[in-house]
Amino acid sequence: MDQLKPSPANSSPLTPLGFLERAATVYGDCPSVVYNTTTYTWSLHARSSSKPSLSSRRISSLHFSSSSPMIRSHHHQTPFVSTTLTKVWSRKFEWVRPENEWDPMILNYTSGTTSAPKGVVHTHRGTFFTILDGLLDWSVPKQPVYLWTLAMFHVNGWGFSWGMAAVGGTNICLRKFDAPIIYRLIEKHNVTHMCGAPVVLNMLTNYSNNLKPLKSPVESVLYTHPAVNEAAVVARPDEYWGETPCAFLSLKELTQKPSEKEIIEFCRAKLPHYMVPKTVVFKDELPKTSTGKIRKFELRQIAKAMGAPTISRI
């Protein structure tokens, strides 16, 4: 029975640190980080993350002021030296995996909305499960294109600092939140995922209302569905978000027609989460002007009359 006890051959501490090593092997030549005109591959990312500078293996602190490539590297560098992720000094080290998955990995401090300082210690095990939960709950596919509209100092980017390594994603980094730059990057890099609090999404919505739309990205995606004949997207009231995308579709003559859920899942695989229609309305034909242009004003009135959904599907 002694042979059944945990050993290095059959038991390994749960930690997200192995995600980077795997990404360097499986996605080595694929882009890991894109920042302005610079692009890093996962193999290069792994090599650079193995050469940080720390003066000791004691608890240190790291200040996250932006979502830059350097901050992404520190998320992998610091825990590998058996140091709690919090400031970085200077000297090289060798990667060391934790001997115990309950060892502390992250120490986060915040004043919060109450201005009362508080700290939380996260273990390797806890962080590992937080990352997997986020990836599974969001149905993140392999090699997504993730735009860092969420600052990495917000609970370590909600775990996606390590989660993108697990799925071989491309990290589009930002120095600060800037709506014009965000819209440009979404279009340039075909961004599939991004995170943000409601205030962030509202800022993006308000900015887009004052500018020419980005080639109607939601409608463009809907038109790529083989069953869609006509598509138009307008705003529907929502008690939580204020408003959410509502898609009106007319379908081609097909034996098997897609459901609302299938259309939403189709869009979710190709669009940032906040752009995905939360409601899909099927019509035999969309209303048009005498010149053949879809009457969106009429569709907006219909969506407004529908009111807010009973349950907001975020």
Buried (B, 14 or more C-beta within 10 A) or exposed (E): EEEEEEEEEEEEBBBBBBBBBBBBEEBBEBBBBBBEEEEBBBBBBBEBBBEBEBEEEEEBEBEBEBBBBBBBBBBBBBBBBBBBBBEBEEEEBEBEBBEEBEBBBBBBEBEEEEEEEEEEEBBBBBBBEBBBEBBEEBEBEEBBBBBBBBBBBBBBBBBBBBBBBBBBBBBBBBEEBBBEEBBEBBEEBEBBBBBBEEEBBBBBBEBEEEEEEBEEBBBEBBEEBEBBBBBBBBBBBBEEBEBBBBBBBBBEEEEEEBEBEEBBEBBBEBBBBBBBBBBBBBBEEBBEEEEEEBEBEBBBEBBBEEEBBEEEEE
